[in-house]
């Protein structure tokens, strides 16, 4: 993780220093076509309607490192759910949280298993229906669906209208990358870095809410803790590597994120399924 993040940070250090070249949308279209070809070709990628990625995640939570299982399910054009399983009390309890989007609905579910007698583990409830917080959560989840689709398939879901513009070239001691600006509805904005030698997606940099799992522990007779405040947007870099072929499509099996320049999350996918048969409840909103 440290080696990969060192490369990520070195690119981030030159992020503001490259000279943008005004080549217009045609240059962006050419680079995206190269990326799609590098990932398996248009004929294969156009048939991808869903992905199910399962593996492990290690997260920095304050001064602690917490590991667990993670599953990310995508069904184009407008469904996405991330499921995290963690054990905040060692092997004594398991907390499963699921969040994402299904069309115009926020997906947010949670359950706790094997809680010890006398202990209570709470997952703060989601935003109230119809509230501004729910609208923001919907925008956040749609933005994450768009970023993941771009990162994995070098395209955007049909439910998300995104404009790509060539922004220039980034250089680090480890190599060079072509940079594309992405903008869309709901103030969506990000930068896509394409490895100049392989043309594969290398990194997405954006400002947003970092993925997190929030749980609260208390004894049964203790007063309930106040829910944590809504997180503020931060600078996030999502780095992609360890590409492996799955049904003829090259997909990254390792994703690391940094938040404000600090390591935040490392995901290693053990399996990725292309066009899986999702269960009916996979994207249930509640």
N, C-alpha and C positions, 0 to 999 in steps of 0.2 A: 504493500500500500504506500509506503514512504517513497519508493522509487517512482511509482506512477504519479504520485502527487507532486514530486519534485519536478517532473516533466510538465505537469499541469501548471504549476506555479511559474515555471520559467516562461511558458507561453503567456500566462497572465501578466507577467512583468513587462512584456513587449506589447501588450494589448493596446495601450494608448499610443504606441510609438510608430505603428506602421503607417505608410502613406496610402490613403485610399485612392484608388484609380477609378475614375468615372467611366466605367465601361457599360453601365446600364443593365437592364434586365436580361438582355441576350447573353451576356457573360454568365449571369447567375443560372440561366436555363441550361447553358452548356455544362457548367460545373455539376449541376444536379443530375443531368443525364449521365455524366461520367461516374458519379457516385452510384446511381442505380445500376449501371453496367458492372461496376466493381462488386456490388452486392449480389449479383446473380443474373442481372439482365431484366429488361422490362417485361418480357413474357412470363417469367417466373414471379416477379414481384407483383405484377398486376393481379395475380391469382390469390395473393395473400389477403384473406379477409379477417383473420384473427390470429392471435398469438397467446400462448400461455407459458409464462416463464417462472420457473420455481427454483429456489436455491436458499442460500443463507445470507444474512446481513449482519454487519457489525457496525454499531453506531456509537458516536461519542455523545453522552448525555451528561453535561456538566463535566466533572472530573472523572466520570465513570465510563467504562467501555461495556456495552451490553450487546450480546449476540442473540440471534434467533433466526427463525425461518421467515421467508418472504415469498409471496406469489404475486405476480403482476399479470392480469388478464386484460387483453384488449380485443374488442370486437368492433371492427369498423362498420359504420363511420362514427359512432357516437357513444360507445360504451367502454368504460375503463374501471377496473377495481384493483386496488392494491391491498393485500392481506398480510399483516404482520403478526407473528406469534413470538412473544417474549415471556421470560420468567423473571419478574422483578424480585422475587423472593427465593432465588435459587430454583430447586426442583419442587418447591412447595406449592407453586401455583403457576398457571399458564393463562396469559391474557392474549386474546385474539381480537385484533381490530381490523376492520375493513372499511375503506373509504375510496370514493371515486365518483363517477358520474354515469348516468344512464339517460341520455337525451337531455331533457330539461330538469331532471331530478338529481339531487345530491344523494349519493350512496354513502351511508354511514351506519355501521353495525359494530357491535362488540359483544364479547362473552368472556366469562372468567371460569376456569376449570381448576379443580383441586385446591380450592382455597382452604387454608388451615382453620380449625375451629377458633372462633373469637376474633379472627382477622377479617377485614373488609378491604377489598381492592376495588376502587371506583375508576371507571373511565369517564371523564367529563362528557356530558351529553353534547350532541351536535347543536347547531344554531336553531332557533325557533323557526317554524315554518312561516314563510312570508317575510322574514326579517331581512334587514340589510346584511347581517352576518351570513345568512343563508345564500343571498345573492352573491356575496363575495366568495363564499366557499364553492359555489357553482362555477364562477369565473376561474378560480384557482384550479379546480379539477379539470375543467376544459383545457386550460393552458397546459397542464401536465400531460393530458392525453395528446395534445398537439406536439409537445416536445418529445415525448416518447416515440410517437409515430415517425417523426423526422429522424430521431436518433437511430431507430431500428430499421426503417425502410427508406429513408431519404425522400420522403414525401409527406404531405399533410393529409389528414382525414378529410373527406368531402364535407363534413359538418363544420370545418374550420377554414375560412377564407384567409390565407396568408400570402403576403407579397414578399418575394425574395429580391434582394438587390445586392450586387457585388460591392463589397466594402474594402477590398484590398487584400494584402498578404501579411500574415503574422509570421515572425521568425523567432526561433528559440535555438539554444545550443543543440537540441535534439532533432531539429528539422524545421520544415516550413509548412504552412497551412494556408489555404485560400479561405477567406472569411466572407460569409454572406449575412446581411442584415435581414431579419425576419420581423415583419410587423403585421398586425391583424386587429380584429374587432376586440373591444373590451380592453384597450390599452396593451394588448399582447405585443411583446417585444423580446427579441433574443438574438444572439449571434451564433451562427453555425460555423464551426471550424472543420474543413475537409482536408485530410492529410494530402499534401501535394504530390507525394509519390504513389500512394495506394488509392487515392480519391475517396477513401472510406470516411464516414463521419468520425471525427476525433474528439470533439468537445462541443458542448452547447453552454454558452454563458448567458445568464439572465438575472433579472432581479425579481425575486418572488419569495414565497413562504417556503421554508425548508421542510421536507418531510419529517414528521415527528410522531412518536408514540407517547401519549401522556397518560400516566396512571397515578392514582393516589392511594397510599396505604394508610390504614388506621385500625385501631382496635374497635371492636363492636360497640363499646360504650363511649367512644370519643365523638365529639361533634364533627359534622361533615366539614371538610375543607372547602374553601371558596374555590370556584373553578379558575384555572389560570387565565390571564389576559390573552386576548387575541394576539398572535405573533405579528411582529412588524416585518415588512419586506426586507430582504437582505440580498447581498450579491452572492450568487451561487454559480459554481462551475461544475458541470457534469461531464466526466471523462469516460470514454468508451474504448475498450480494447479486448483482447483475447477473442478475436473473431473465429468462429467455427461454422462449417456448413451444416445446415439443417434442411433437408429436402431440397438441396440445390441453392439455398439462400444463405449467404454469409450473415451471421448475426453476432453481435457482441455478447460475450458471456461474462463480462466483468465491467461493472460500473462503479466509479467512485465519485463522490461529491465533496466539494469544499464549500464552506459558508464563511464569507468575509475572510477568505484566505486561510481558514483553519480546517483540517480534516474533519469531516462530519459523518460520512457514511461510506461503507464499502459493501457492494452486493456481488456475489458470485453465483451465477445461475448454473445449476447442475443439469437441468433439462430445459429445453425450449421446444414446444410443440407448435407446428404450423397448422392453422385451420382445425383446431380441436373441436370436438362436440361439447359445447358448454352446457351445463345443467341450467334448467329454467331459472333457478334461484341465484345463479352466479351474480347477476347484475340487479338483483332486487333492491329497490331503493331503501327499504326499511327492514 
